[in-house]
Amino acid sequence: MADFKPDIGWVICHAYLWWNEARRGREEGVKDRPCVIVHTRMNEYEETEVYISPITHTRPEVPERAIAIPPETKARLDLDREKSWIVTTEVNRFIWPGPDIRDAPDGGLTYGHLPADLTEDVVQQIKANASERSLLVVSRDDEALNDTIRRRRKPRET
């Protein structure tokens, strides 16, 4: 998994923690679910930070805050036949690969990649929500563990 480079648009299986669950004190997601990688960046520790959006069967209260997945895309990704949406109002953030990634049902690392146009729509809607300050971010990292790991690393030569 460490050799797998996360890419925007990949659908992975993750123990996603909803923002309202985190707010109530939960530290683990209730179930594993497909999620879309919507952003990656290299942080100041040269670690890859990944942001993911969940896929859900729950119809969004505000349709403009989620994107429906076309049936043909769901079939290609080998997801179920129920109507599903990609939520664009919240994301989980973690250092790749993170302990909450699960194998896809076929044993692989991903379900596959969303089509480019669907990926672009999702990313644009998330950016719009972020600029409106209506994007909720749940950090899934254990900061104490990250600090311990970072201290053990050999300092970079400058």
C-alpha positions in Angstrom: 0.0 0.0 0.0 2.8 2.4 0.8 4.0 2.1 -2.9 0.5 2.9 -4.2 0.3 6.6 -5.1 -3.1 8.1 -4.3 -4.7 9.8 -7.2 -7.7 12.2 -7.4 -10.7 10.3 -8.6 -9.7 6.9 -7.3 -12.5 5.2 -5.3 -11.1 3.4 -2.2 -12.7 1.6 0.7 -12.3 3.5 4.0 -13.7 3.4 7.5 -15.1 6.9 6.9 -15.9 9.0 10.0 -18.8 11.4 9.5 -18.4 14.9 10.9 -21.4 14.5 13.1 -20.0 11.2 14.6 -16.6 12.9 15.2 -18.4 15.8 16.9 -20.1 13.3 19.3 -16.7 11.9 20.2 -16.4 8.8 17.9 -12.9 8.0 16.7 -13.7 5.2 14.3 -16.1 5.0 11.4 -19.2 2.9 11.9 -18.7 1.0 8.6 -16.4 0.7 5.7 -17.6 2.5 2.6 -16.5 3.5 -0.8 -14.9 7.0 -0.8 -13.4 9.2 -3.6 -10.0 10.7 -3.3 -10.7 14.4 -4.0 -7.4 16.1 -3.1 -3.8 15.3 -2.3 -1.0 17.5 -1.1 2.5 17.1 0.2 2.7 18.6 3.8 5.6 20.3 5.5 6.9 16.8 6.7 6.9 15.5 3.1 4.0 13.3 3.8 1.1 12.9 1.4 -2.1 14.2 2.9 -5.2 12.7 1.3 -8.8 14.1 1.4 -11.7 11.8 0.7 -15.4 12.2 0.2 -17.8 9.5 1.1 -20.3 7.7 -1.1 -23.7 7.1 0.4 -27.1 5.7 -0.4 -28.8 8.5 1.6 -30.5 11.0 -0.6 -28.9 14.5 0.1 -31.1 17.0 1.9 -29.7 19.7 -0.5 -29.2 18.1 -3.9 -26.7 20.8 -4.9 -24.4 19.5 -2.1 -23.9 16.0 -3.5 -23.4 14.4 -6.9 -25.2 11.3 -8.1 -23.2 8.5 -9.5 -24.5 7.3 -12.9 -25.6 3.6 -12.9 -23.0 2.7 -15.6 -20.2 4.1 -13.4 -21.4 2.1 -10.4 -21.6 -1.0 -12.5 -18.0 -0.5 -13.8 -16.7 0.1 -10.3 -18.6 -3.1 -9.2 -20.7 -1.1 -6.6 -24.2 -2.1 -5.8 -27.2 -1.1 -7.9 -28.8 1.3 -5.4 -28.8 5.0 -6.2 -25.7 6.6 -4.6 -24.3 10.1 -4.1 -20.8 11.5 -3.5 -21.1 13.9 -0.5 -19.3 17.2 -1.2 -20.0 18.9 2.2 -17.5 17.0 4.2 -14.2 15.1 3.9 -11.9 13.0 5.9 -8.2 14.0 5.9 -5.3 11.7 6.7 -1.7 10.9 6.1 -1.4 8.3 3.3 -1.9 5.4 3.6 -3.5 5.7 7.0 -4.9 2.8 9.1 -8.5 3.2 8.0 -8.1 2.1 4.4 -9.5 -1.3 3.6 -9.2 -3.6 0.7 -11.9 -3.3 -1.9 -14.2 -6.3 -2.1 -12.2 -7.9 -4.9 -9.0 -7.7 -2.7 -7.5 -4.8 -4.7 -6.5 -1.4 -3.4 -9.3 0.5 -5.3 -12.7 0.0 -6.9 -11.4 1.9 -9.8 -11.3 5.5 -11.1 -14.3 7.8 -11.6 -14.7 9.2 -15.1 -12.7 12.5 -15.5 -15.8 14.7 -16.0 -17.5 13.3 -12.8 -14.2 13.7 -10.9 -14.0 17.3 -12.0 -17.6 18.0 -11.0 -17.0 16.6 -7.5 -13.7 18.5 -7.0 -15.3 21.8 -8.2 -18.2 21.4 -5.9 -15.9 20.7 -2.9 -13.8 23.7 -3.8 -17.0 25.8 -3.9 -18.0 24.5 -0.5 -14.6 25.2 0.9 -14.6 28.8 -0.5 -18.0 29.3 1.1 -16.6 27.9 4.3 -19.3 25.2 4.3 -16.9 22.2 3.9 -16.4 20.1 7.1 -13.1 18.4 7.5 -12.5 15.5 9.9 -8.8 14.7 10.6 -8.3 11.0 11.0 -4.7 11.1 12.1 -3.4 10.3 15.5 -1.3 13.4 16.1 0.7 11.8 19.0 1.6 8.9 16.8 2.5 11.2 13.9 4.8 13.2 16.2 6.6 10.1 17.4 7.1 8.9 13.9 8.4 12.3 12.7 10.9 12.5 15.6 12.3 9.1 14.7 13.0 10.1 11.1 16.4 11.1 10.0 16.5 14.9 9.4 16.8 16.0 5.8 20.0 17.3 4.6 19.7 21.0 3.6 
